[in-house]
Every structure is written in C-alpha cells, then in structure tokens.
Amino acid sequence: MSKLVALALSVGVLAVVDVWLFQLAPMVALKTQVWMSFISWGVHFMAGGKTTGAKAAALGMTFGALVGMVCALAIGQMTFLGSLAAPVAVGVGAAVIVLVSKVPVLAAIPAGFYGFACIFGLVGLSALAPTAAIGPTVVSIVIGAVFGYVSEIVTDVLTKKDIALEPGVGSPA
C-alpha cells in the first residue's frame, strides 16, 4: 500500500474515533473540543511528525494556551488602557511565544500561536473564564497530539513490507 493511501486510511479511521470520543458525555462535560484536537493533530505533522511532532503539538500548544490564559486574564486588569487592553495583552503574549522559541521543545512558533488561539476560541465560544478554559484546552491538545502520533504509527505499519514475502529475498544467487 502506498504511503499516501495508508496515511489517508489511518487518518480517516482515527478521525472517526476522535470525533466519537469528543461526543462522549464525560468529554462534553469537560468542555473538551474536537477542533482543538484536530489542530494539534495537524501540528504534529507540521512539526515533522514522530516524537518531535508530538512534543511540538503537546508542549508548544500547551505553552501557547497558558500564555493565552495569562493574557486573557491580563486584559481584565488593564482597563486603564481602554480599547487597547486586548491588543496590548495579545501583542505581549505573541512576543513571549516568539522569545521562548529559543527553548528547543517550544521552537515551533506556530504551535504556540495555535494554542494561544485555542484559549481565546474556547473563552469566546463557551463564555468560560480563561482559568476554566485551560483544562479542556490542554486535554484536547494532548489528545490531538496522541492521535497524530498514532496515525503515523498505523501508517508505518500499513506500509511495511514483509521481507520474507518479497521475491528473490533469501534465494540463492
């Protein structure tokens, strides 16, 4: 099976499982979000896949989400800036994500930005406080990173050839 077909099959089947998982009552009660899982899954591949991609997705996005949470909280404390409170808080948060990218496990700057956006997305969509949004965001991100890693493993399994079955292998020359 070609790598592309194997990846399509792996991702397609696991996407069914991912969406199903997020519809379970405990996941709904936790306010986890399948769209965050899919973003994290994509970050896994964007960051090179394997362990590196999984770390970038889980750690980079989680760090970005934490920065987003702090910025969202700061907005409420910066009322003296009026309509500039949110832009300034977001600007500072974006700068922090970029500066911290010197740390190898946080080097995938887009992952940080995606995690940052996830917090604001959940706060905006569900009216959760930023501190209440961090838990469901991190859980959703980690699940997506796991699905990225697993989909890659399944793809590799589907594309491995059994050497014993290949013609000419092991036969005398």
N, C-alpha and C positions, 0 to 999 in steps of 0.2 A: 504494500500500500504506500502511496506517495506521502511524503511528509505533510503536504498541504491538505490532502484528504483526511489523513489521520488527525491533524490538528482540528479540522472542521468538525469531524465526528466527535472528538474528545470535548471540544468547547461546546458544541451543540448539546450533547447529552448532559454535560456538567452544568450548563446554563439552566436546563430544566430543573435539575436538582437544586441549584442556587435559588432560583425563583420560588420553588416549592418550599424550601427551607425558610425563606423570609415570610412566607404566608402562615407558618405555624403560630399558634396562639402565643407561646412564650416570646417568640421573636417580635410579634406585633406589640405585645405588652411592653417589651423593652424599647420599642420605637426604633428598632434597627431598620436600615434602609438598603434595599437591594441595589439601588442605583449607586450607592457608595461602594458596595461590593464589586460591582462591575467596573467602576473607575479604578479601584485598587487592582483588580484583575488585569486591567489594561496596563497599569503602571508596571506590574510585574514584567510584562513583555517589553514595554518601552525601555525599561532599565536593564535589559539584557537577559532576562529570564534566570533560570536556575536559582541558586541561593541568593545571589546578588540582587536579582529582580524581586524576590520575595522580601528581602530585607529592605530594599528601597521602598516597596509598596507599604509594608507594615510600619517600618520605623520612620521613613520620610513623611508619609501621610499622617501618621500619628503625631509627629512633631509639629507639622503644619496645623493640624487640628488643635493642638494645645496652644500654639501661638494665636490661632484664630479665636479660641476661647478667651485668652487674656485680652486680646484686642477688643472683642465684643464687650467684655466687662469694662474695659477702659473707656469705651465710648460713653457709657453712663456716668462716668466720673469726670468727663471732660466737657461738661455742659458749658463751661466758660468760653469754649471755642465756637459755640453755636453750631451752625451747619457745617463747620469744618471738623467737628469732633470725629465723625466716622472716617472721612478721607485721611485725616492725620493718623488716626489709630491704624487704619489699614496700611498706610504708607510705611509706618514704623514696623508693623508686622512683616510686610513684604521685605523690607530691608534686613530684618533679623533672619528670615528664611535664607536669603542670599548669603549673608555673612556667615551663618552657621554651616553653609555648604562646604566649608573647609574641613569639616569633620567627615571622614570618608563614608560612614554609614548614612549621612544626611546629604551626600553630594548631589543627588538627583533633585535639583531645584524644582522641576515641575511637580514632583511628588509632594513636596511641601506646600506648593500652591494649591494643589488639588485637595489636600487635607484641610487647608485653611478655608477653601470654598465650601467644603462639606459641612463644616460647623455652621457657617452662615446660612447655607441652604436648609439645614435642619431647623435652625432657630427661626428662620423666616417661614418655612412651610408648616411647622407644628407649634409655633409660639412657645417653644421650650426655652428656658433660661440657658445661657451658654454653659453653665456648670452642669445642667441636666442633660445637655446635648452631647457632652464629651463621651460619656459611657457608650451610648448607642453608636456614636460615630466610630469610636475605636473598635468596638466589636464588629461592626460592618466592614471596616477596613481590613481587619485581620482575617475575617472570613474570605474576603476577596483575594487577599494575598495567598491564602491557602488554596483557593480554587485555581489561581494562576499556576502555582507550583504543581498541583495535582494534574492539571490539564496538560502540562508539559511532560510529566512522567508518563501519563497514559499515552500521549502522542509518541513518545520514545518507545514504549512497549509495542505499540501498534506498528511501528516502522522497523523494528528489529527483525533481522532475517536469521533463521536457524541455520547456522553454518553447516550442520550435518546434512541438511536437505539441499544445499546448493550443488549443482552438478560439477563434477571434477574435483571437488574438495576431498582430500583423503585418498583419492585413487592414484595408483602408481602412474608415473610419467611415462 
